[in-house]
Amino acid sequence: MQKTLHPDDFEDDSHSVALQLIGAVLLVDGVGGRIVETEAYDREDPASHSFGGPTLRNQAMFGPPGRAYVYRSYGIHWCLNFVCREQGHGAGVLIRAIEPLHGIDVMRERRGMDDVRLLCAGPGRVGQALGITHDMNGMRLDRKPFKVVAREHDVAIVAGPRIGISKAADVPWRFGVRDSPFLSRRF
């Protein structure tokens, strides 16, 4: 039986939640697929948006767990994070890549490409393919438009350094499904 994740499933450290999300299914208005890559960020982590404390931009990261934190990367792409830990802490998990399973034609149209492997291989691509907007910032992950279903089977998970950051770049808080062709970058 499929278990839909609820806010209390995100009341753990970002490292644990990032691992738990590998193999889970993420849907936004019925479009999405299996999460194959995540990155963990914590308030004590200098690479985290929450490191300097709450701001207007990162306020959702300090809210209750089980919510979306959406931010614009490089002024171009909307990126989706899942807020975790207790309220006020400022921890989250970046969704880096998914294996497209539902609404592939919609994703192809949004991304303007046919290659299924590249539709959601990277956080900006995930945001575009799933139709993520800033209006979703702070929304609960257990209510529409979101649905997150726990993984049903064990998966082989690998870990390595995070990508695209300059601080704490060596911290091995990037997780993924071993040998998945849908990763943003090989481990």
N, C-alpha and C positions, 0 to 999 in steps of 0.2 A: 504494500500500500504506500502510495506517495505521501510524504510528509511535507507540507508547506511550512517554510520557516517563519517564525514569529519573532517579535522584538526580543524576547528573552533568549532566543538562540544566538543573539549577537552580544550578550553580556559576558564577554570574555576578552582576553587580550587580542590585539590585532593579528599577531602571529598565529594563534590558534584558530581564529575565525578565517584567516586567509587559507589555511590548510583545509578547514572544514568545507569551504566553498568550492574547492577543486572537485569537479564532477557533478556539482549541483546544476540545476537547470534554472536559467534566468529568462523570464519573459517580460516584455513591456508591451502592453496591449496585444498579447498573443504572439509577438514576434521575438525570436531569440533562439537560445540553444544552451548547450552544455558549457559551463565555465571551465576553461582549460588552463588559464593563467591568471594569477593574482599577485599583488604586492602589498605588504603590510607597512603601515606607518603608525607611529605612536607619538604622543606629545613630547616625550623625552628625546625623540629622534630629530636631529637637526635638519633632516631632509623633509620633515613633515610640515604641511601647511599650518598645523596647530602648534608648532614649536614655540612661537613667540606669544602665544596666548590668543584669546578670542578677538576676532576682527569682524567687520561687516561681511567680508568675503567668506571666512571660514566658520561662521557661527554655527552652521548645521553640524559640523564635526563635534561640537560640544553639547549637542542636544541629546535626546534619548537615543539609545542604541536601536538598531533596526530601521534606520532612516537613510535616505539618500543624501549624499553630499556631492553636488554637481558644481564643477568649476570649468572655466574656459582655459585651455592650454595653448600657450603661444598666441593668444588672441584669435584662434581659429576653431579649435575642436572642443566640444563639450565632453568632459570625462566624468565617469560614474564611479563613485566610491560608496561603500557600505559603512555606516557609522557603527562602531562597536564599543565595548567596555561600558563602564557606568557613565551616567550623565555627568557632564562637566569635565571629563578627562581629555577628550580631543584625540581619539584614535579612529583609524579607518582602514579599509581595504580597497585598493584600486582594482577594478575589473580590467585586466590587461587584454584578455582574448577569450572568445567563445567559439565553440564549434557550432555553426549555424544548423538548426534543425527545424525551426518553425518560421514561416513567413519569409522564406528565402527569396521569393520574387519581390517582395516589398523591400528587403535589404538590398537586392541588386539595383532596384530603381533608386533608392536613396543614395547608394554609393556610386551609381553610374558605372557599374562593372559586372562582369559575369563570373569571374573566378571565385568560387565558393570559399576556397582556402584563404583568400585575402579579404573577404568581406568584413571580418571581425578580428583580424590579426593586429592588434594594437589598440590602446585605449581610445584614441581619437576615432578610429574606425568603428569600434564598438558603439561609441556614442552616436555617430552618424547613422549606422545601420539600424540601431534600435530606436532612433528618433528621440534621443535624449535632449532635453532643453533645460535651461536654467529654471523654468517654472516647476520642474520636478525636485529642485533642491529642498531638502527638509521633509519630503513626503515619506510616509511609512512604506516599507518594503513588503508588507503583508496586505496591502490594499491596492486597488486599481490605481494606476495602470500596471503596477508591478506584481509579479508573482515569482517567488524563489522556492524551488522544490529541492529538498535535500537529496544528495546522491544516494542511490540505492545499492551500489556495489563498491567494494574497495577499488581504488585505482592506484597505479604506480605513480608516485609523486616525486619530483625532483626539486631541488632548491638551488638557488644561486644568487649572485648580487643583483640588485635592482638596476633598472635601465634609465638613462636620461637624467640622472641627478648628479650634482657635484659634491654634495655633503653626504657623509656616511655611505658612499657608493659601494663600499666593500661588504656592507651588512647583507647576509644571505637571506633576505626576506622576500625574494621573488620565488613563487612556487608555480609548478605546472605539471601537466600530465606528461609523463615520460614519452618521448618520441611522437607526440601529437603533431600532425601536419598543420594544425591551426594556431600554433604558438606565434607570438609576435616576433620572436627570435629564439633560435635554438639555445639550449642550455649548454 
